[in-house]
């Protein structure tokens, strides 16, 4: 056999071997795909997610990505699209590379109410004209109790009436000219109304129960 003919035979055999190898690989790939199931789209964390961090659109764009995974490896509850997690927060820290599961997400928890707002009280902001006595007592912790004293405008020749409009209510915040208090509905209505006719609304440190009764004897 001439050298040229031998070279042609070897080339033909090489092509045939390559074709057989390709067929084997394709068959193996199909077998693997059939074993693990069809590919499914899932949401995977690209970077770590902190517990309690709400997932807004910007956070999702930065921290998650889509991948296609054999169905056999997809855990129950895996999300298939990022919008399904929008507005939720992780119940625990999630490392990078984690599947994003419905069971690991929850709606954001409501912030804890300010101190003293139990029992139907609500945070109400009122205008105040006197806080000197309160400030003289030193820094007060959030939720400290105060008395609200109202002095009405005088009627005729007589002096205005001074009375305790709300007693022992929690102070939530204090700013120049205004205070936010934890008030019941009745107290809120009274103080909001007092803002329209009072000459002065003063905050005083709440007195101990033994002395509180004496406040009823304020000048009227």
Backbone as a chain_set.jsonl record, in Angstrom:
{"seq": "XXXXXXXXXXXXXXXXXXXXXXXXXXXXXXXXXXXXXXXXXXXXXXXXXXXXXXXXXXXXXXXXXXXXXXXXXXXXXXXXXXXXXXXXXXXXXXXXXXXXXXXXXXXXXXXXXXXXXXXXXXXXXXXXXXXXXXXXXXXXXXXXXXXXXXXXXXXXXXXXXXXXXXXXXXXXXXXXXXXXXXXXXXXXXXXXXXXXXXXXXXXXXXXXXXXXXXXXXXXX", "coords": {"N": [[0.878, -1.189, 0.0], [0.57, 2.162, -0.881], [2.176, 5.121, 0.452], [0.581, 7.387, 0.333], [-1.976, 6.28, 0.144], [-2.154, 4.921, 2.572], [-2.144, 7.114, 4.342], [-4.588, 8.299, 3.69], [-6.354, 6.34, 4.549], [-5.842, 6.299, 7.31], [-6.708, 8.894, 7.971], [-9.434, 8.681, 7.398], [-10.175, 6.789, 9.301], [-9.671, 8.291, 11.643], [-11.599, 10.304, 11.479], [-13.898, 8.724, 11.668], [-13.562, 7.721, 14.27], [-13.771, 10.054, 15.788], [-16.412, 10.744, 15.263], [-17.725, 8.567, 16.437], [-16.971, 8.987, 19.119], [-18.223, 11.44, 19.653], [-20.895, 10.67, 19.422], [-21.07, 8.918, 21.568], [-20.617, 10.67, 23.735], [-22.815, 12.427, 23.451], [-24.86, 10.615, 23.872], [-24.333, 9.903, 26.528], [-24.683, 12.374, 27.795], [-27.416, 12.78, 27.335], [-28.373, 10.668, 28.79], [-27.602, 11.4, 31.412], [-29.079, 13.771, 31.686], [-31.656, 12.717, 31.55], [-31.627, 11.236, 33.868], [-31.416, 13.093, 35.997], [-33.479, 14.834, 35.566], [-35.424, 17.487, 34.005], [-34.104, 20.785, 33.395], [-34.501, 23.407, 35.763], [-35.471, 26.769, 36.483], [-34.09, 28.731, 39.032], [-33.809, 30.879, 41.937], [-30.869, 32.157, 43.245], [-28.662, 33.147, 45.841], [-26.358, 35.667, 45.208], [-24.644, 37.088, 46.791], [-24.153, 37.321, 50.373], [-27.086, 37.44, 52.432], [-28.524, 39.374, 54.955], [-30.158, 38.589, 58.022], [-33.469, 39.751, 58.482], [-33.247, 41.885, 56.726], [-35.017, 43.842, 54.562], [-36.114, 42.928, 51.292], [-35.837, 44.867, 48.808], [-36.303, 46.235, 45.436], [-33.705, 47.18, 44.595], [-31.954, 45.821, 46.324], [-32.464, 43.144, 45.632], [-31.573, 43.159, 42.972], [-28.854, 43.426, 43.345], [-28.028, 41.245, 44.896], [-29.023, 38.694, 44.217], [-29.374, 36.034, 41.759], [-30.311, 34.314, 38.696], [-30.382, 30.831, 38.057], [-30.073, 27.759, 36.177], [-30.999, 24.622, 37.085], [-30.759, 21.063, 37.461], [-33.853, 19.396, 37.939], [-33.879, 17.482, 39.933], [-32.189, 18.362, 41.91], [-33.306, 20.614, 42.994], [-34.518, 22.176, 45.838], [-37.563, 21.826, 47.822], [-39.896, 24.516, 47.623], [-38.212, 26.382, 46.481], [-37.64, 29.539, 45.037], [-38.575, 30.743, 41.813], [-38.321, 33.122, 40.528], [-37.068, 36.418, 41.025], [-38.982, 38.537, 41.733], [-40.822, 37.254, 43.392], [-39.809, 37.369, 45.925], [-39.918, 39.974, 46.652], [-40.195, 42.632, 48.931], [-40.158, 41.019, 51.163], [-38.324, 39.545, 53.982], [-35.304, 37.88, 55.031], [-35.463, 35.133, 57.329], [-33.288, 34.268, 58.619], [-29.677, 34.564, 58.508], [-28.384, 34.309, 55.225], [-26.026, 32.584, 53.385], [-23.807, 33.322, 50.571], [-24.616, 31.801, 47.453], [-26.777, 30.299, 48.23], [-29.946, 28.659, 47.826], [-32.91, 30.516, 47.325], [-35.507, 30.232, 49.38], [-39.03, 29.878, 49.893], [-39.798, 29.283, 52.497], [-37.846, 30.478, 53.994], [-38.296, 33.131, 54.124], [-40.126, 36.033, 55.191], [-42.833, 38.366, 55.866], [-41.907, 41.775, 56.616], [-41.337, 42.543, 60.034], [-43.402, 44.48, 62.213], [-42.272, 47.552, 63.582], [-41.289, 47.846, 67.024], [-43.602, 49.285, 69.326], [-43.355, 52.616, 70.714], [-42.198, 53.114, 74.142], [-44.688, 52.761, 76.67], [-47.052, 52.779, 75.19], [-48.982, 50.883, 75.467], [-52.245, 49.441, 76.124], [-54.107, 50.818, 74.512], [-53.133, 53.385, 74.116], [-51.849, 56.106, 72.117], [-49.403, 57.661, 70.007], [-49.164, 61.08, 70.203], [-48.67, 64.309, 69.023], [-48.237, 67.437, 70.555], [-48.473, 71.012, 70.968], [-46.347, 72.788, 73.138], [-45.705, 75.197, 75.702], [-44.219, 75.548, 77.913], [-41.489, 74.075, 79.377], [-39.564, 74.228, 81.247], [-39.442, 73.337, 83.939], [-39.438, 70.629, 83.559], [-37.093, 70.195, 82.073], [-35.248, 71.02, 83.944], [-35.068, 68.952, 85.674], [-33.249, 67.25, 84.655], [-31.876, 64.963, 82.135], [-34.391, 62.934, 80.695], [-35.44, 59.547, 80.512], [-36.524, 57.813, 77.539], [-39.965, 57.454, 77.361], [-40.46, 58.242, 79.938], [-42.577, 59.4, 82.62], [-44.884, 62.106, 82.572], [-46.677, 65.048, 83.646], [-49.307, 66.926, 82.228], [-50.02, 70.228, 82.244], [-52.475, 72.628, 81.933], [-53.108, 76.015, 81.278], [-55.711, 78.133, 80.976], [-56.977, 80.832, 78.904], [-57.761, 83.964, 80.502], [-61.061, 84.782, 81.615], [-63.029, 87.514, 81.358], [-62.478, 89.602, 84.162], [-61.223, 87.839, 85.802], [-58.599, 85.432, 86.691], [-56.946, 83.094, 84.495], [-57.825, 79.632, 84.252], [-56.044, 76.98, 85.796], [-55.129, 73.683, 85.375], [-54.64, 70.101, 85.699], [-54.416, 68.427, 82.819], [-53.677, 65.994, 81.757], [-52.394, 63.223, 83.358], [-49.414, 61.693, 84.461], [-48.475, 60.639, 81.942], [-46.746, 58.898, 79.275], [-43.719, 60.236, 78.04], [-42.66, 60.532, 74.829], [-41.064, 61.886, 72.946], [-39.269, 65.002, 72.939], [-39.147, 68.233, 71.744], [-38.124, 71.572, 70.78], [-40.795, 73.604, 71.577], [-42.708, 71.626, 71.11], [-44.102, 68.389, 71.91], [-44.167, 64.839, 71.959], [-46.474, 62.608, 73.098], [-47.663, 59.697, 74.872], [-50.88, 59.038, 74.667], [-54.243, 58.435, 75.832], [-57.343, 58.027, 74.032], [-59.267, 59.867, 74.978], [-57.652, 61.696, 76.407], [-56.084, 62.661, 74.317], [-58.002, 63.977, 72.713], [-58.817, 65.989, 74.479], [-56.446, 67.488, 74.898], [-55.739, 68.279, 72.334], [-57.884, 69.898, 71.799], [-57.398, 71.79, 73.812], [-55.19, 73.132, 72.846], [-56.203, 75.097, 71.26], [-57.356, 77.042, 72.857], [-55.844, 77.452, 75.127], [-53.67, 79.371, 77.22], [-51.232, 78.569, 78.067], [-49.397, 75.583, 77.907], [-47.988, 73.274, 79.866], [-45.324, 71.042, 80.707], [-44.652, 68.838, 83.354], [-42.543, 66.97, 85.576], [-43.842, 63.809, 86.392], [-45.591, 63.279, 89.422], [-45.035, 61.255, 92.382], [-47.436, 58.682, 93.273], [-48.455, 59.202, 95.892], [-48.337, 61.932, 96.138], [-49.714, 62.846, 94.048], [-52.428, 63.435, 94.272], [-52.53, 65.924, 95.343], [-52.23, 67.661, 93.266], [-54.645, 68.252, 92.237], [-55.515, 70.435, 93.542], [-54.568, 72.72, 92.374], [-54.464, 76.201, 91.466], [-57.516, 77.561, 90.402]], "CA": [[0.0, 0.0, 0.0], [1.398, 3.355, -0.983], [2.116, 6.023, 1.619], [-0.579, 8.275, 0.193], [-3.191, 5.527, 0.441], [-2.186, 4.695, 4.023], [-2.517, 8.375, 4.985], [-6.025, 8.505, 3.492], [-7.065, 5.395, 5.43], [-5.722, 6.792, 8.69], [-7.563, 10.08, 8.113], [-10.826, 8.226, 7.457], [-10.374, 6.164, 10.611], [-9.713, 9.351, 12.653], [-12.919, 10.94, 11.387], [-14.876, 7.784, 12.206], [-13.393, 7.668, 15.729], [-14.312, 11.296, 16.338], [-17.872, 10.665, 15.185], [-18.177, 7.635, 17.47], [-16.803, 9.623, 20.421], [-19.284, 12.425, 19.801], [-22.155, 9.968, 19.664], [-21.037, 8.398, 22.942], [-20.792, 11.805, 24.653], [-24.212, 12.88, 23.374], [-25.701, 9.627, 24.535], [-24.103, 10.0, 27.969], [-25.327, 13.61, 28.25], [-28.863, 12.564, 27.365], [-28.655, 9.763, 29.901], [-27.493, 12.182, 32.638], [-30.23, 14.677, 31.748], [-32.84, 11.919, 31.87], [-31.519, 10.766, 35.25], [-31.593, 14.193, 36.946], [-34.676, 15.592, 35.257], [-35.28, 18.7, 33.209], [-33.54, 21.923, 34.104], [-35.466, 24.377, 36.296], [-34.915, 28.078, 36.845], [-34.187, 28.995, 40.468], [-33.148, 32.091, 42.428], [-29.745, 31.826, 44.122], [-28.019, 34.352, 46.365], [-25.03, 35.976, 44.674], [-23.888, 37.505, 47.967], [-24.865, 36.982, 51.61], [-28.231, 38.254, 52.84], [-28.612, 39.459, 56.409], [-31.478, 38.375, 58.627], [-34.274, 40.935, 58.728], [-33.034, 42.956, 55.745], [-36.075, 43.782, 53.548], [-35.635, 42.738, 49.929], [-36.411, 45.817, 47.867], [-35.781, 45.969, 44.086], [-32.263, 47.415, 44.496], [-31.265, 44.734, 47.028], [-32.571, 41.932, 44.82], [-30.715, 43.293, 41.79], [-27.448, 43.325, 43.743], [-27.666, 40.084, 45.726], [-29.503, 37.387, 43.744], [-29.267, 35.771, 40.325], [-31.044, 33.142, 38.233], [-29.605, 29.708, 37.544], [-30.849, 26.602, 35.729], [-30.492, 23.489, 37.862], [-31.589, 19.855, 37.286], [-34.987, 19.378, 38.865], [-33.602, 16.565, 41.04], [-31.429, 19.061, 42.941], [-34.023, 21.807, 43.442], [-35.238, 21.892, 47.092], [-38.953, 22.305, 47.854], [-40.093, 25.913, 47.984], [-37.246, 27.279, 45.848], [-38.271, 30.55, 44.202], [-38.155, 30.682, 40.414], [-38.168, 34.477, 39.987], [-36.807, 37.362, 42.12], [-40.13, 39.304, 42.255], [-41.555, 36.516, 44.428], [-39.231, 37.721, 47.23], [-39.972, 41.418, 46.83], [-40.874, 43.106, 50.134], [-39.981, 40.082, 52.274], [-37.021, 39.599, 54.628], [-34.853, 36.547, 55.46], [-35.658, 34.816, 58.746], [-31.948, 33.996, 59.144], [-28.621, 34.938, 57.564], [-28.238, 33.387, 54.101], [-24.721, 32.758, 52.74], [-23.784, 33.358, 49.112], [-24.776, 30.489, 46.843], [-27.936, 29.6, 48.789], [-31.237, 28.769, 47.171], [-33.849, 31.387, 48.023], [-36.675, 29.402, 49.634], [-40.185, 30.579, 50.452], [-39.852, 29.056, 53.941], [-36.815, 31.278, 54.65], [-38.678, 34.538, 53.986], [-41.334, 36.427, 55.91], [-43.096, 39.807, 55.782], [-41.174, 42.535, 57.646], [-42.029, 42.709, 61.306], [-43.697, 45.856, 62.577], [-41.371, 48.034, 64.636], [-41.853, 47.849, 68.377], [-44.175, 50.583, 69.666], [-42.608, 53.362, 71.733], [-42.565, 52.744, 75.506], [-45.868, 53.394, 77.249], [-48.195, 52.852, 74.288], [-49.899, 49.773, 75.67], [-53.55, 49.809, 76.645], [-54.86, 51.724, 73.649], [-52.53, 54.712, 73.96], [-51.287, 56.397, 70.814], [-48.446, 58.769, 70.002], [-49.82, 62.331, 69.781], [-47.802, 65.484, 69.16], [-48.946, 68.643, 70.963], [-47.632, 72.186, 71.17], [-46.137, 73.111, 74.552], [-45.094, 76.519, 75.88], [-43.391, 75.555, 79.12], [-40.835, 72.806, 79.706], [-38.41, 74.545, 82.091], [-39.41, 72.46, 85.112], [-39.109, 69.285, 83.083], [-35.681, 70.18, 81.692], [-34.435, 71.219, 85.14], [-34.932, 67.684, 86.383], [-32.208, 66.474, 84.004], [-32.322, 64.14, 81.003], [-35.398, 61.93, 81.019], [-35.421, 58.413, 79.585], [-37.667, 57.691, 76.637], [-41.07, 56.8, 78.045], [-40.641, 58.787, 81.286], [-43.93, 59.902, 82.845], [-45.005, 63.547, 82.801], [-48.014, 65.619, 83.783], [-49.568, 68.036, 81.306], [-50.787, 71.261, 82.952], [-53.027, 73.612, 80.988], [-53.612, 77.288, 81.809], [-56.587, 78.708, 79.963], [-57.029, 82.28, 78.835], [-58.706, 84.498, 81.492], [-62.386, 85.227, 81.17], [-63.379, 88.734, 82.085], [-61.429, 90.147, 85.025], [-60.622, 86.775, 86.594], [-57.428, 84.772, 86.131], [-57.218, 81.873, 83.757], [-57.89, 78.402, 85.044], [-54.918, 76.065, 85.63], [-55.548, 72.341, 85.802], [-53.896, 68.981, 85.124], [-55.235, 67.862, 81.748], [-53.284, 64.59, 81.587], [-51.512, 62.929, 84.479], [-48.584, 60.494, 84.383], [-48.466, 60.066, 80.595], [-45.37, 58.672, 78.813], [-43.098, 61.197, 77.127], [-41.976, 59.791, 73.771], [-39.992, 62.753, 72.448], [-39.422, 66.409, 73.304], [-38.439, 69.16, 70.873], [-38.53, 72.953, 71.096], [-42.162, 73.991, 71.239], [-43.646, 70.512, 70.904], [-43.781, 67.131, 72.582], [-44.962, 63.682, 71.559], [-46.88, 61.914, 74.32], [-48.519, 58.528, 74.733], [-52.166, 59.475, 75.242], [-55.479, 57.733, 75.524], [-58.164, 58.788, 73.083], [-59.863, 61.001, 75.671], [-56.612, 62.684, 76.684], [-55.691, 63.278, 73.054], [-59.04, 64.921, 72.308], [-58.804, 67.139, 75.377], [-55.26, 68.316, 74.701], [-55.827, 68.899, 71.013], [-58.802, 71.028, 71.962], [-56.788, 72.81, 74.663], [-54.242, 73.917, 72.058], [-56.897, 76.203, 70.608], [-57.788, 78.107, 73.776], [-54.971, 77.572, 76.296], [-52.614, 80.37, 77.213], [-49.974, 77.876, 78.292], [-49.422, 74.136, 78.128], [-46.714, 73.012, 80.539], [-45.007, 69.667, 81.093], [-43.978, 68.701, 84.641], [-42.266, 65.572, 85.93], [-44.967, 63.19, 87.096], [-45.393, 63.147, 90.865], [-45.373, 59.932, 92.924], [-48.869, 58.558, 93.563], [-48.842, 59.772, 97.181], [-48.432, 63.377, 96.033], [-50.438, 63.217, 92.85], [-53.74, 63.98, 94.595], [-52.415, 67.355, 95.675], [-52.247, 68.489, 92.057], [-56.015, 68.661, 91.949], [-55.783, 71.697, 94.244], [-53.956, 73.841, 91.684], [-55.356, 77.369, 91.356], [-58.511, 77.482, 89.327]], "C": [[0.908, 1.23, 0.0], [1.223, 4.231, 0.252], [0.902, 6.934, 1.546], [-1.857, 7.562, 0.583], [-3.297, 5.269, 1.944], [-2.608, 5.967, 4.773], [-4.014, 8.636, 4.87], [-6.837, 7.593, 4.406], [-7.021, 5.863, 6.874], [-6.624, 7.999, 8.936], [-9.027, 9.679, 8.23], [-11.126, 7.584, 8.804], [-10.461, 7.21, 11.726], [-11.063, 10.044, 12.65], [-13.979, 10.032, 11.983], [-14.792, 7.712, 13.724], [-13.964, 8.912, 16.392], [-15.83, 11.269, 16.34], [-18.421, 9.731, 16.253], [-18.056, 8.246, 18.867], [-17.895, 10.651, 20.674], [-20.613, 11.783, 20.101], [-22.216, 9.441, 21.083], [-21.283, 9.528, 23.951], [-22.229, 12.296, 24.648], [-25.135, 11.906, 24.084], [-25.562, 9.683, 26.042], [-24.79, 11.249, 28.538], [-26.831, 13.458, 28.338], [-29.239, 11.663, 28.533], [-28.614, 10.501, 31.223], [-28.696, 13.098, 32.797], [-31.49, 13.918, 32.124], [-32.821, 11.462, 33.322], [-31.873, 11.867, 36.25], [-32.826, 15.047, 36.669], [-34.37, 16.845, 34.459], [-34.689, 19.821, 34.061], [-34.645, 22.875, 34.548], [-34.759, 25.669, 36.656], [-35.147, 28.326, 38.328], [-33.45, 30.294, 40.787], [-32.093, 31.679, 43.446], [-29.099, 33.123, 44.592], [-26.616, 34.5, 45.774], [-24.088, 36.415, 45.79], [-24.752, 37.237, 49.189], [-26.007, 37.96, 51.862], [-28.342, 38.215, 54.357], [-30.037, 39.221, 56.881], [-32.182, 39.71, 58.841], [-34.071, 42.073, 57.747], [-34.104, 42.869, 54.664], [-35.493, 43.731, 52.142], [-36.391, 43.681, 48.997], [-35.807, 45.561, 46.483], [-34.276, 46.146, 43.967], [-31.485, 46.279, 45.158], [-31.31, 43.445, 46.216], [-31.646, 41.993, 43.605], [-29.254, 43.065, 42.131], [-27.075, 41.956, 44.321], [-28.156, 38.737, 45.225], [-29.32, 37.28, 42.235], [-30.069, 34.525, 39.998], [-30.067, 32.079, 37.744], [-30.56, 28.615, 37.088], [-30.2, 25.36, 36.325], [-31.354, 22.265, 37.557], [-32.653, 19.76, 38.371], [-34.716, 18.521, 40.089], [-32.909, 17.28, 42.197], [-32.149, 20.278, 43.506], [-34.792, 21.491, 44.717], [-36.678, 22.402, 47.037], [-39.022, 23.775, 48.276], [-39.103, 26.865, 47.373], [-37.979, 28.255, 44.932], [-37.717, 30.476, 42.786], [-37.97, 32.057, 39.796], [-37.968, 35.443, 41.15], [-38.034, 38.135, 42.61], [-40.929, 38.584, 43.328], [-41.043, 36.841, 45.818], [-39.364, 39.195, 47.55], [-40.782, 41.798, 48.07], [-40.745, 42.19, 51.328], [-38.584, 40.249, 52.878], [-36.611, 38.197, 55.058], [-35.087, 36.348, 56.96], [-34.332, 34.485, 59.416], [-30.937, 34.457, 58.108], [-28.495, 33.86, 56.483], [-26.873, 33.608, 53.451], [-24.846, 32.824, 51.225], [-23.886, 31.939, 48.561], [-25.962, 29.704, 47.357], [-29.133, 29.712, 47.851], [-32.102, 29.724, 47.988], [-35.164, 30.638, 48.143], [-37.797, 30.228, 50.242], [-40.23, 30.438, 51.971], [-38.835, 29.891, 54.705], [-37.107, 32.774, 54.582], [-39.964, 34.803, 54.746], [-41.595, 37.899, 55.643], [-42.331, 40.546, 56.865], [-42.001, 42.68, 58.906], [-42.265, 44.178, 61.588], [-42.736, 46.311, 63.66], [-42.062, 48.05, 65.986], [-42.423, 49.225, 68.705], [-43.33, 51.301, 70.704], [-43.059, 52.956, 73.13], [-43.821, 53.473, 75.969], [-47.083, 53.417, 76.355], [-49.108, 51.637, 74.393], [-51.252, 50.312, 76.132], [-54.295, 50.837, 75.818], [-54.294, 53.121, 73.528], [-51.958, 54.863, 72.559], [-50.336, 57.58, 70.926], [-49.123, 60.008, 69.413], [-48.855, 63.485, 70.029], [-48.649, 66.701, 69.511], [-47.949, 69.788, 71.077], [-47.535, 72.478, 72.658], [-45.407, 74.448, 74.633], [-44.214, 76.592, 77.112], [-42.823, 74.189, 79.41], [-39.668, 73.013, 80.669], [-38.313, 73.598, 83.282], [-39.014, 71.039, 84.72], [-37.627, 69.185, 82.752], [-34.77, 70.341, 82.905], [-34.204, 69.919, 85.892], [-33.87, 66.784, 85.753], [-32.763, 65.636, 82.868], [-33.306, 63.062, 81.443], [-35.293, 60.771, 80.03], [-36.663, 58.413, 78.716], [-38.764, 56.885, 77.327], [-41.268, 57.259, 79.465], [-42.032, 59.407, 81.414], [-43.917, 61.398, 83.15], [-46.474, 63.889, 83.024], [-48.142, 66.792, 82.819], [-50.505, 69.013, 82.005], [-51.194, 72.336, 81.95], [-53.49, 74.845, 81.756], [-54.428, 77.956, 80.71], [-56.492, 80.229, 79.959], [-58.039, 82.799, 79.868], [-60.016, 84.917, 80.841], [-62.792, 86.422, 82.002], [-62.199, 89.205, 82.908], [-60.698, 89.057, 85.8], [-59.413, 86.161, 85.915], [-57.841, 83.544, 85.319], [-57.187, 80.663, 84.676], [-56.669, 77.533, 84.74], [-55.32, 74.7, 86.177], [-54.661, 71.298, 85.111], [-54.793, 68.303, 84.086], [-54.912, 66.391, 81.492], [-52.212, 64.289, 82.621], [-50.743, 61.637, 84.254], [-48.568, 59.834, 83.021], [-47.019, 59.891, 80.122], [-44.919, 59.743, 77.819], [-42.281, 60.41, 76.097], [-40.833, 60.608, 73.186], [-40.322, 64.19, 72.821], [-38.54, 67.247, 72.395], [-38.883, 70.564, 71.222], [-39.947, 73.251, 70.621], [-43.129, 72.862, 71.023], [-43.142, 69.255, 71.606], [-44.682, 66.043, 72.019], [-45.204, 62.832, 72.796], [-47.686, 60.675, 73.972], [-49.835, 58.778, 75.441], [-53.28, 58.492, 74.914], [-56.302, 58.594, 74.57], [-58.764, 60.026, 73.739], [-58.837, 62.098, 75.961], [-56.2, 63.409, 75.405], [-56.716, 64.314, 72.612], [-59.011, 66.177, 73.176], [-57.622, 68.059, 75.101], [-55.247, 68.968, 73.325], [-56.785, 70.082, 71.061], [-58.19, 72.145, 72.776], [-55.801, 73.674, 73.891], [-54.901, 75.148, 71.455], [-57.252, 77.34, 71.56], [-56.829, 78.343, 74.936], [-53.961, 78.705, 76.123], [-51.259, 79.707, 77.35], [-50.241, 76.39, 78.509], [-48.037, 73.751, 78.647], [-46.56, 71.53, 80.839], [-44.231, 69.68, 82.398], [-43.628, 67.239, 84.865], [-43.428, 65.002, 86.721], [-44.615, 62.989, 88.56], [-45.684, 61.718, 91.308], [-46.847, 59.869, 93.286], [-49.295, 59.233, 94.859], [-49.043, 61.275, 97.093], [-49.322, 63.805, 94.877], [-51.772, 63.862, 93.154], [-53.684, 65.466, 94.898], [-52.465, 68.245, 94.466], [-53.634, 68.951, 91.719], [-56.329, 69.994, 92.592], [-55.073, 72.875, 93.611], [-54.961, 74.983, 91.554], [-56.277, 77.217, 90.176], [-59.033, 78.862, 89.01]], "O": [[1.868, 1.324, 0.765], [0.251, 4.098, 0.996], [0.268, 7.222, 2.561], [-2.718, 8.129, 1.256], [-4.376, 5.38, 2.526], [-3.36, 5.885, 5.745], [-4.642, 9.126, 5.808], [-7.859, 7.995, 4.962], [-8.03, 5.83, 7.58], [-7.237, 8.109, 9.998], [-9.775, 10.237, 9.034], [-12.191, 7.801, 9.383], [-11.242, 7.041, 12.663], [-11.611, 10.339, 13.712], [-14.856, 10.49, 12.715], [-15.819, 7.648, 14.401], [-14.578, 8.82, 17.455], [-16.465, 11.715, 17.296], [-19.429, 10.026, 16.896], [-18.935, 8.05, 19.706], [-18.434, 10.73, 21.778], [-21.378, 12.276, 20.93], [-23.259, 9.499, 21.734], [-22.055, 9.369, 24.897], [-22.805, 12.553, 25.705], [-26.06, 12.301, 24.794], [-26.546, 9.529, 26.765], [-25.395, 11.204, 29.609], [-27.459, 13.936, 29.283], [-30.268, 11.853, 29.181], [-29.471, 10.282, 32.079], [-29.271, 13.204, 33.88], [-32.3, 14.4, 32.916], [-33.875, 11.314, 33.941], [-32.553, 11.605, 37.242], [-33.172, 15.905, 37.481], [-33.212, 17.213, 34.265], [-34.769, 19.797, 35.289], [-35.601, 23.121, 33.812], [-33.602, 25.667, 37.077], [-36.26, 28.155, 38.827], [-32.594, 30.748, 40.028], [-32.382, 30.945, 44.391], [-29.001, 34.085, 43.83], [-25.8, 33.581, 45.833], [-22.887, 36.15, 45.743], [-25.944, 36.958, 49.063], [-25.91, 39.147, 51.549], [-28.264, 37.149, 54.967], [-30.999, 39.607, 56.216], [-31.581, 40.673, 59.317], [-34.67, 43.135, 57.916], [-34.107, 41.902, 53.902], [-34.506, 44.403, 51.84], [-37.448, 43.337, 48.468], [-34.889, 44.75, 46.362], [-33.621, 45.344, 43.302], [-30.475, 45.823, 44.622], [-30.31, 42.733, 46.121], [-31.011, 41.0, 43.252], [-28.493, 42.565, 41.301], [-25.915, 41.553, 44.24], [-27.74, 37.71, 45.762], [-29.138, 38.275, 41.534], [-30.462, 33.773, 40.89], [-29.061, 32.385, 37.103], [-31.703, 28.543, 37.54], [-29.021, 25.083, 36.105], [-32.568, 22.402, 37.406], [-32.395, 20.007, 39.549], [-35.252, 18.788, 41.165], [-33.028, 16.853, 43.346], [-31.633, 20.916, 44.424], [-35.653, 20.611, 44.694], [-36.974, 23.323, 46.276], [-38.299, 24.214, 49.171], [-39.125, 28.054, 47.694], [-38.835, 27.852, 44.145], [-36.538, 30.184, 42.584], [-37.51, 32.163, 38.659], [-38.638, 35.304, 42.173], [-38.135, 38.38, 43.812], [-41.641, 39.226, 44.1], [-41.752, 36.62, 46.8], [-38.956, 39.625, 48.628], [-41.914, 41.346, 48.242], [-41.185, 42.55, 52.42], [-37.761, 41.0, 52.354], [-37.472, 37.394, 55.417], [-34.927, 37.275, 57.754], [-34.254, 34.425, 60.644], [-31.295, 34.713, 56.959], [-28.499, 32.664, 56.776], [-26.588, 34.719, 53.004], [-25.867, 32.43, 50.661], [-23.322, 30.998, 49.121], [-26.149, 28.552, 46.965], [-29.314, 30.722, 47.17], [-32.026, 29.732, 49.217], [-35.86, 30.427, 47.15], [-37.552, 31.159, 51.009], [-40.651, 31.364, 52.664], [-38.93, 30.013, 55.926], [-36.26, 33.591, 54.943], [-40.79, 33.907, 54.923], [-40.684, 38.62, 55.235], [-42.123, 39.992, 57.944], [-43.209, 42.91, 58.853], [-41.439, 45.025, 61.249], [-42.415, 45.541, 64.565], [-43.274, 48.243, 66.074], [-41.793, 50.236, 68.394], [-42.652, 50.651, 71.5], [-44.189, 52.497, 73.298], [-43.997, 54.659, 75.692], [-48.084, 54.031, 76.725], [-49.919, 51.39, 73.501], [-51.382, 51.485, 76.482], [-55.04, 51.648, 76.368], [-54.915, 53.975, 72.894], [-51.626, 53.878, 71.899], [-50.456, 58.4, 71.836], [-49.594, 59.991, 68.276], [-48.293, 63.614, 71.116], [-49.655, 66.974, 68.856], [-46.75, 69.575, 71.258], [-48.541, 72.422, 73.365], [-44.604, 74.791, 73.765], [-43.535, 77.595, 77.332], [-43.569, 73.242, 79.662], [-38.874, 72.099, 80.891], [-37.229, 73.111, 83.603], [-38.333, 70.342, 85.474], [-36.975, 68.204, 83.108], [-33.64, 69.852, 82.898], [-33.25, 69.802, 86.661], [-33.611, 65.687, 86.247], [-33.975, 65.597, 82.654], [-33.084, 62.368, 82.435], [-35.08, 60.992, 78.838], [-37.711, 58.936, 79.096], [-38.526, 55.78, 77.814], [-42.144, 56.742, 80.158], [-42.597, 59.883, 80.43], [-43.061, 61.891, 83.885], [-47.378, 63.141, 82.652], [-47.196, 67.555, 82.623], [-51.645, 68.671, 82.322], [-50.362, 72.877, 81.221], [-54.182, 74.729, 82.768], [-53.903, 78.301, 79.652], [-55.983, 80.832, 80.904], [-59.065, 82.158, 80.096], [-60.062, 85.341, 79.687], [-62.886, 86.332, 83.226], [-61.062, 89.214, 82.436], [-59.655, 89.324, 86.396], [-59.212, 86.336, 84.713], [-58.952, 83.033, 85.458], [-56.583, 80.694, 85.748], [-56.297, 77.362, 83.58], [-55.794, 74.587, 87.308], [-54.026, 71.569, 84.092], [-55.8, 67.684, 84.432], [-55.777, 65.63, 81.06], [-51.233, 65.025, 82.74], [-51.325, 60.611, 83.901], [-48.637, 58.608, 82.927], [-46.149, 60.66, 80.529], [-45.642, 60.1, 76.888], [-41.33, 59.712, 76.449], [-39.748, 60.075, 72.955], [-41.485, 64.554, 72.995], [-37.338, 67.006, 72.286], [-39.904, 70.744, 71.886], [-40.256, 73.164, 69.433], [-44.305, 73.124, 70.767], [-41.949, 69.082, 71.857], [-45.826, 66.303, 71.647], [-44.264, 62.392, 73.458], [-48.315, 60.604, 72.916], [-49.905, 58.735, 76.669], [-53.27, 57.82, 73.882], [-55.978, 59.759, 74.338], [-58.776, 61.105, 73.146], [-59.118, 63.283, 75.781], [-55.992, 64.622, 75.41], [-56.347, 65.408, 72.183], [-59.161, 67.291, 72.675], [-57.78, 69.279, 75.074], [-54.786, 70.1, 73.18], [-56.541, 71.125, 70.454], [-58.419, 73.32, 72.488], [-55.593, 74.834, 74.245], [-54.226, 76.137, 71.171], [-57.43, 78.477, 71.126], [-56.974, 79.327, 75.661], [-53.469, 78.957, 75.024], [-50.259, 80.198, 76.828], [-51.183, 76.002, 79.2], [-47.039, 73.891, 77.939], [-47.527, 70.847, 81.178], [-43.268, 70.433, 82.546], [-44.342, 66.355, 84.392], [-43.942, 65.657, 87.628], [-43.502, 62.588, 88.9], [-46.492, 61.034, 90.682], [-47.452, 60.901, 93.577], [-50.392, 59.787, 94.925], [-49.815, 61.846, 97.863], [-49.649, 64.984, 94.74], [-52.225, 64.732, 92.41], [-54.672, 66.181, 94.729], [-52.709, 69.446, 94.585], [-53.804, 69.933, 90.995], [-57.317, 70.632, 92.226], [-54.975, 73.934, 94.231], [-56.17, 74.752, 91.535], [-55.87, 76.797, 89.093], [-59.881, 79.014, 88.131]]}, "num_chains": 1, "name": "protein.A"}
